[in-house]
Amino acid sequence: MKKSIFISEFKEFISRGNVVDLAVGVIIGSAFTAIVNSLVNQIIMPVIGFIIGGINFSDFKWTLKAAKGDIPEVAVYFGSFIQQVVNFLIISFVVFMMVKFINMLKRKKVEETQEVKEEKPSPEVQLLTEIRDLLRK
């Protein structure tokens, strides 16, 4: 009995719109991140590297201890960090532009709705207008 209640509660939870929307958002976000990573790594960073003299940012590092024999070097790869910052800025900018566009569409829809409401007076106002006009005559 308890198992079926648990399963039915889980089905109700998972079928809510918010959970499904969240899942879709995560999947699209992952795909979008792959696209932005490709854009940054294969298009933007090579151009920036070319402009500043053919430097590859991913090669930037600060070596703390050089490699000796089988022991690998110890280094801080700050070039990769620079690439991730560029990724973040591009993703943030694109998300900002998307939210700005969605807000613009919402405002436009609200304005259109207000215009429609203003154009056609309510039945009460129409009746009062008719009474006023009759009283004037």
N, C-alpha and C positions, 0 to 999 in steps of 0.2 A: 504494500500500500504506500509506504513512505517513498519507495523508489519511483513509483509512477508519479507521485506528486512532485518529486524532485525533477524528474524528466519533463513533466508538463511545465513547471516553472522555468526550466532551462529553455525549452522551446519558445515560451512566451518572451523571455529575455532576449534570445538570439534573433527573434523575428521582429523585434521593435525596429522602427525606422532609424533611430539614432545609431544603433549598433551596426546595422547594415551600411549606413552612410559612412560611419567611421572606418569600417573595413574597406570600403571602396576608396575612401580618401587615402588610407595607408598604402594600398596597392598602387594607386595613381601617383602618390608621392614618391614611392620607390622607383617607379618607371621614370618620373620626371627628374629625380636625382641622377639616374644613370645618364639621361640626356644632357643634363647640365654638366656632369663630370666630363663627359665626352667633349662638350663644347669648350670647357675650360682647358682640359688637358691637351686636346688635339687641335684647337683653333686659337684660342685667346693667348695661352701661355707661350706657344711658339712665336706668335707675333710680338708679344712683349719681349721675349728673349731676343728676337731678331733686332728689335728697335734699340735695345740696350747692349747690343754687341754680340749676339749669338749665345747668350748665357742661358743655360737650362736651370730653371729654379729648383728642380728636384735634386740637382747635384749640390746645392748649397748645404754645407754642413760645417759643424764645428767639431773637430776631432779632439776628444778628451784623452784618448790613449790609442796609439797606433797599433796595428795588428802585428803580432809576433808569432810566427810559426802557425800552429793550429788555433791560436787564440784570435778571435776576430776583433776588429777595432771597436772602440767605444766612441760613438759620435752622436751629436745632436743634429738631426736633420731638419733645420729650420726652413729649408726650401719647400719641403712638403707642407709645412704649416702655412707658408705663404700661399700655396696653391689652394689649400682648404679655406683660407680666409677669402680668396677670390671666389671660390665656389659658393661660400656662404653669402657674400655680397650679391652675387648674381641671382641666387635663389631668392634672397630677401627682396631684391628689386622686382623680380618677376611676380612674386606673390603680392607685393605692394601694388603693382600695376593691375593685377587681377582683381584685388579687393577694391581698388579705386574704380575700376570699370563696373564691377557688380554694384557698388554703391551708387554710381552714376545711373545705372539702369533702374535701380530701386527708386531713386529720387525722381527720375523721369516718369516712372509708373505712378508714383504718388501725385505728381503734378498733373498728370493726365486725369487721374481719378478726381482730383479736386476741381479741375476744369469742367468735367462732366457734371459734377455735383452743382457747380455754380451756374452752369448753363440752364439746367432744368430745375425750376423751383419746386418745392414740395407741394403736394395737393392742398395742404392747409394755406400755404402762401397764395396759391392760385385762387382758392376760394375767397380769401380775404381781398385779393386784388379785384376780383369780380364784384364783390360787395362794395368796395370803395368806388369802383367805376360806376356802378348802379346808383350809388348815393350822390355822386357828382351830377348825374343826369337829372 
